[in-house]
Amino acid sequence: MSAELPTPVPEKKRKIKQFEMPSVLERFEAKYTIPFSMIDDISTFISPYCSLDKYSEKSPDLFYRINSLYFDTPHFLFLQQRMRKVEKRFNMRIRSYGDHPVLPYFFEIKQRRGDIVKKYRARTDDADLQGQLQATNRRRFEDEDDKNFDNRELFARTAHRYNASPVVLVQYRRKAYFSEYDDYARVTFDLGLRYMPQNGYDPVPHEGEMSPCDVQSCFDSGCCIILELKCYTAYVPIWMIDLVKAFNLKRRSFSKYANCVRPAYSRFDSGGAFLRDPVMAEVFFDDD
C-alpha cells in the first residue's frame, strides 16, 4: 500500500513575515549532523542575514523545547517507507511547545517528494485531540479560517484512511533563526533528542518516562546536533550555499521519528511481539 495524500487545494506563495508559520508551506530541506562546538561559529556566520525567532529570543540559553507526537499505521507503514527510502512519503504528528506544553497544539503532515517537503499545519485550541479526528465530531470552530479547517480535515481523513494513531512522543530542544532578507529561509539547531512510547492522544511528555536517543548509533562520530537549512524551493540563498562551503558540511538524512520509534518499541517489546512478526522484525531490526 503506497502512502499517498489526498490532493489539497493549492495555496498562493506569499512573503512570510518573521516568526509566522503558514498553514501550507513547500520548501527545500537539507540536514547535517555537527558537533556542539560548531553552533556558535555557524550562528556568527549567519548573523548578518538572520535573527533569532521569537521562541529562541525568550529562552535564557536560546533553545526551546519541541514535542512531536508521531502517528503510524498498525504495521508501521510510514516507518517502512522511510527506512526503504520511498521517494514519495509523508509523516503525521501533533506538535506542542515548551517543557510543560499548553494549548494551542498543531496537527501537521509533512509530505516529501525527493528533496522537496510540503508541510500542512492546523492549529487547535481544543484538548480533545482524538475527538477532533472522529468523523462524528469534526466541526469548524468559531472564527477558524478555511485553510486551518481544511488542514485539520486533511489530517483527520488521512488518519482514518490509514488507520493511523499515536506511536511515539519525540522531544528535543531547538535554536532557530529566520532570514531577514529572503522570502523564507530558516536555520535550526536541534539537540537533546528524547522519546517515549505513546499510544494515547497526549502530546505532553512525562519526564520519568523519557529516554535519551543513543547518540553513538544515530549521529556521525563526534556529532550530537542536527543542523537543518530550509528555504523556498525556487532558490537557495547564496549565504546558505556559502555556509555549507565554509564549514565543509556533509549533507545526510536524519529522521527523528525513525531514530526514536525503533528503540522505543524494541526496548519495550513486551513478549517479543515484533520479533515474531517478520514484517516488524525487518523494519525494526534491519540496520541497512
Protein Blocks (a to p, Z undefined) as FASTA:
>chain_A
ZZddddddddddddddehiacfbdcdddddddddfklmmmmmmmmmmmpccdfklmmpmn
lpacddddddddfkommmmmmmnopabdcddddddedjbdcddddddddddehjbccddd
dddfbfblmlmmpmklgccdehiafklmmmmmmmmmmmmmnopacfbdcdddddddddfk
bfbdcddddehiacdddfbfcfbdcfklpccddfklmmcehiabdcdddddfkbccfklm
mmmmmnopacddddfklmmmmmmmmmmmghhlmmmpmklmmmmmmcZZ
